[in-house]
Each structure stands twice: as structure tokens, then as C-alpha cells.
């Protein structure tokens, strides 16, 4: 088994500040990266920002800003998530980075030399919000279902195209040979049906005179690359491709985490592009669901955008991580409400884990004994299986089952009525469970795990601040 592991999220567009919906994707990926490190692997964890395309260009012009300076400001806000959400990513790539630009141009040259990029005139309906062409079958009442407030553009111009149609059968063969390539299974069925229905070549350039904000097409100054073609290449440019062949081969292919609105791009377009360039396909793609707020799609116009920075400032990093991982379904659409968040915070964190740690620490300090630390950092097979199948919620249920067990032991033994050696014996198992829980939650709630480990040394102390101070509901 390889000791190298690579995981990447998609790159968010820098046309708005980070919201809680995107925090879900990056936190899920962070758990996987941390768990793989716990298994002894060297991990490259990639995150970053997608900075080209018409949508960003329009936003910059509206704000009377240079597009690069506009992107600089938003890129910094996304990189700030590392501290706010306690993320362990190793790479932060921007698609405006010089190396990425050169890698994208080299990738273009290879695909063109292989006969998969050609020029033609075309007329299409185009959604700027998606940065994608739309067929009539994808529209609802003439509008893009994902951006119903935006008018579609009709485009008639000469562009370069990628020979996507050529890869219908190779993709279907790849899917057949790799039955676990896309998770969950329903999304795999969806992309296989899409490819089976037939593929059309897609545009990979834009006229620079109409939309100059993009990577220059090699040997043609009149065109810039289509944003999706350029952005997808980040997954390998971040590994040093094409110059650093060793690092690239050591870590690629890897696992990609993406939202369901990226299914086609990640599991079909990108995989066909890799085939064209003669590179290995991705190992696996995990597709997570959408998050709504109070039953509605997250939207600035609806005023329901929730900032992860705001939530962290009020409740703490691990409280937000816990809710996203335990109460938001890994791949089905889920709803977020502040009332539910407060309820879960008090029930599972303040009254659950936090209360258990506080009362056991107080009793252990009263016992005045040394509780020797045994190796509690054993990787449990059941947790590994849950994380490998992206069931973060079920993994946390297993861990919280241990917390419940410790509570039941304390209620049964009533150690507060004991003194001396009987008290020490009554606390031994609950102490071991808490230490085991600390090891188990390292990937999920790293800050909390560290606090418990410090508090539950050989000599346990009760003076540590409460892990999760209770909050007023509502």
C-alpha cells in the first residue's frame, strides 16, 4: 500500500466571500487528510481559488477594480479559512499563479498535438453564473435552474473546442473498470447516464477582445482559455506538473471532493482531458450534497448567507466542524438552522462531551492519583471504514456512543460517593474512554482533542476552561 496520499477540493470562484456551504466541503476533506496522516501516510492536501472567467471579470469591472487585485482580496479571505476552520491543507493554489499558468498552457499544447483541440464557429446559450453552455433540455422555462435570476447569453463566435465526443467509449470503459470511482452510487449512475446519452465537444477558449480575463492560448493571442479548462488543471499543477515529474507521480492520482453541481466537470470533462494528455485518471471522486439555510438555497439576494467566520467567532471552530460533520448528511441535501445548531451544541457538546470531561477531571483530581496513560491512539477499523465510505456522521455516532457509555458507567458507579482506591478504580475506565475519544476525534475536532490530551495527562487537572460553555437556545 502506498504511503503517499493526495486529496483535493474543488477551487471556489472568488466572486463572493466564503459561506457555510463551502465550509462543508473543505472540512470533509480535512477529516480525510488528517485521518490518512494518522494511518502513517504522507499527505498532500490541495485547496485554493479559481480566479478566471467572465463572472469574475464582470464583478471586477463592476467594482472598478483590476481583475487581479480583485482576486487578491478574495483569495486572502479563502486562505483565512485555514485558521478559522483549523484546516490542515498543505497547498494553496491560485489559478493566477505563474506556475499554474504555464502548466495549463503545456496541457493545452499536449491536447492540441494529440488532435483533441480544434477551432470552429458556434452558436450557443450560455449561463455566466455556471460558466457553462446550456442545452434546451437543461433549462427550466428558458432559464438556468441554478441561476434563474440571470438571463442566458446567446453567443455566436469562433472558439477552440475540445474533442469530448471522442472520449465517450473510453470514459464508459473506465467507469466499468472502476466501479467505485464516483461516490455516492447515485451520482455515479447519473454521470454514466450522461456519458451514455452522447457527448458533444465543448468550447475551451474565449475571444480576448470580448473577455480578456483568462490564460493566454499558446500561439494564438486572440484567444484566452475557457475557465473550466484552465481551472481543472490545478489538480496536477499543484503537484509540480509538468516539471516535477517525481512529485507528480508520487502523489497522482488522488481523491477529489466536489459538490454535485461539479459532477459533470470533475467526473467526465476532467477525466477525458487527462486521457487526452496521456495522464492517469483520478482515483476517486466524492460528491457531497448542497446545504440550504432555513430551507432555502444560500443566496446573497435572500439574505441567508451565513459566514463561517461569524459562526467560529461565536461558537468556536470545533463546534462548527462538529455540526457540519455530524448533522449535515455527507451527500444528501441538508438544511442548516441556527436553532438546530444551538440545540445540538448544547446537547452533544456542552452537556455531552464537555460535561463528561469536566466532571471526570474533577473527580480524578479529587482522587489524587496518577492515571497512567496507555496507548489509546489505536486506529479503530470501524472508524476507518466509515471515513473511507465518507460517512463522517456515522463515525461521530460511534464516538459519541463511547461518551454515552462513559456517562452510564459514572451514573452506575456513583464515584462522587467514593474515596481513595475505590474512587480510583471507579474512574479508571471512564478516564480511558475519554482518552480514547480524544484520539478518535483528532481528525474531526482537532482543537478539542488537543485540549483533552493536555488535561488528561498522567496527573489529571480540573482547572482547564470548559470545552464548550453552554449557550442560551434561540
C-alpha positions, 0 to 999 in steps of 0.5 A: 500500500502506498504511503503517499496520499493526495486529496483535493477540493474543488477551487471556489470562484472568488466572486463572493466571500466564503459561506457555510456551504463551502465550509462543508466541503473543505472540512470533509476533506480535512477529516480525510487528510488528517485521518490518512496522516494518522494511518502513517501516510504522507499527505498532500492536501490541495485547496485554493481559488479559481480566479478566471472567467467572465463572472469574475471579470464582470464583478471586477469591472463592476467594482472598478477594480483590476481583475487581479487585485480583485482576486487578491482580496478574495483569495486572502479571505479563502486562505483565512479559512485555514485558521478559522476552520483549523484546516490542515491543507498543505497547498494553496493554489491560485489559478493566477499563479505563474506556475499554474499558468504555464502548466495549463498552457503545456496541457493545452499544447499536449491536447492540441498535438494529440488532435483533441483541440480544434477551432470552429464557429458556434452558436450557443446559450450560455449561463455566466453564473455556471460558466457553462453552455446550456442545452434546451433540455437543461433549462427550466422555462428558458432559464438556468435552474441554478441561476434563474435570476440571470438571463442566458447569453446567446453567443455566436463566435469562433472558439477552440473546442475540445474533442469530448465526443471522442472520449465517450467509449473510453470514459464508459470503459473506465467507469466499468473498470472502476466501479467505485470511482464516483461516490455516492452510487447515485451520482455515479449512475447519473454521470454514466447516464450522461456519458451514455446519452452522447457527448458533444465537444465543448468550447475551451477558449474565449475571444480576448477582445470580448473577455480578456480575463483568462490564460493566454492560448499558446500561439494564438493571442486572440484567444484566452482559455475557457475557465473550466479548462484552465481551472481543472488543471490545478489538480496536477499543477499543484503537484509540480506538473509538468516539471516535477515529474517525481512529485507528480507521480508520487502523489497522482492520482488522488481523491477529489471532493466536489459538490454535485453541481461539479459532477459533470466537470470533475467526473467526465470533462476532467477525466477525458482531458487527462486521457487526452494528455496521456495522464492517469485518471483520478482515483476517486471522486466524492460528491457531497450534497448542497446545504440550504439555510432555513430551507432555502438555497444560500443566496446573497439576494435572500439574505441567508448567507451565513459566514463561517467566520461569524459562526467560529467567532461565536461558537468556536471552530470545533463546534462548527466542524462538529455540526457540519460533520455530524448533522449535515448528511455527507451527500444528501441535501441538508438544511442548516438552522441556527436553532438546530445548531444551538440545540445540538451544541448544547446537547452533544457538546456542552452537556455531552462531551464537555460535561463528561470531561469536566466532571471526570477531571474533577473527580480524578483530581479529587482522587489524587492519583496518577492515571497512567496513560496507555496507548489509546491512539489505536486506529479503530477499523470501524472508524476507518471504514466509515471515513473511507465510505465518507460517512463522517456522521456515522463515525461521530455516532460511534464516538459519541456512543463511547461518551454515552457509555462513559456517562452510564458507567459514572451514573452506575458507579456513583464515584462522587460517593467514593474515596481513595482506591475505590474512587480510583478504580471507579474512574479508571475506565471512564478516564480511558474512554475519554482518552480514547475519544480524544484520539478518535476525534483528532481528525474531526475536532482537532482543537478539542482533542488537543485540549483533552490530551493536555488535561488528561495527562498522567496527573489529571487537572480540573482547572482547564476552561470548559470545552464548550460553555453552554449557550442560551437556545434561540 
